[in-house]
Amino acid sequence: MIHITKLNGKTFHLNALYIETVESFPDTTITLMNGRKYVVAESEQLVNEKILKFYQSIQLLGHGQQEDSDEKK
């Protein structure tokens, strides 16, 4: 889950596994796989960073270059 802030200042947690797209219109809009949309206060870049961090925390994605270089040793 990622911690997100609505434009009205209320925060909530969103399951990042259900996110289909993150776009800026200029407000950041998150669209889920079921078509539901959330307009949030965070920037598109910050949302993407939170998603990546979440995926890494559940070991869905590796930890990037460091992991690759460790495997070569």
Number of C-alpha atoms within 10 A of each C-alpha: 14 15 13 20 15 14 14 9 10 10 13 11 10 16 12 19 14 12 17 12 12 18 15 13 7 8 14 21 20 21 17 18 11 9 10 9 14 17 19 21 19 16 16 18 13 13 22 15 12 17 20 17 15 18 17 14 12 9 10 11 12 14 14 9 8 9 10 11 9 8 7 6 5
